[in-house]
Amino acid sequence: MSKKFHQQSVPEYPGKRNKGSESLVKVAALQMEPRIGDKEHNVLESVRLIDEAMQKGIKLMVLPELCNTGYMFNSREEAFALSEAVPDGPTSVEWLQHCKKNDVYIVAGITERVNNRLYDSVVILGPEGHIGTYRKIHLWNEEKLWFEPGNLGLPVFDLPFGRIGCRICYDVWFPETSRILAAQGADIICDSTNWVVAEPLQSKKKITAVYSAQQNSLFNSCFSICSDRTGLERGQAFIGSSVITGPSGDVLAGPGSTDESEIVFAEINVMEARYRHWS
């Protein structure tokens, strides 16, 4: 069982509306601690969280960056050995089975292989099958040694309850990423991430990345679901603090803990993102 749940309902929109202008859905960041190179463990842990979230009535679930392989590769050869095709590789197939069984949508970080190229990707899956893939555009630090920059642009996907776009970690530092997604009508931005401490910007009271998520939601009138990992991997500490932010820049759920696997979730009205475009 996850040790904690963080939940908060989105506040009421102050303007006039009726039931026809509501699209309520429970969304979640599934925070976990992948183990480098242990794909079997990582996928089992992700599935455990998916099944647990489903019991809470959660419809859209976001998992961390590279959650099926771990992050701190020693070499491109190691990354290549752990990579797999999307959506026909074993991890995507396993996740897809749970989407169909539970009637849920999953956005999850994966080490993707296309011929001899590697990508830091997220796969978007639902009961109807493979919906799409996003490949990280802005590569951070040593990621450039293993991965190619994303070549699929910034697509927006239509789900039954609203439109979603995707970011991966460092993408959030580039305002145009969120702006382009919002301009294409994204109601929700799903952010699979591996946050680390950003000294000297780190606040003692709140993780810098949480502020960034709030700002991006506010500036672009959208929800953000930021799913981070925890743990120490080959000397690199990850900071958890998964969070869901709303189109008013408010924190709707979280931040999560810095060191535990947990489900951070909120019930949102997707239409709130569209109400914010009234002026």
Disulfide bonds with the S-S distance in Angstrom:
none
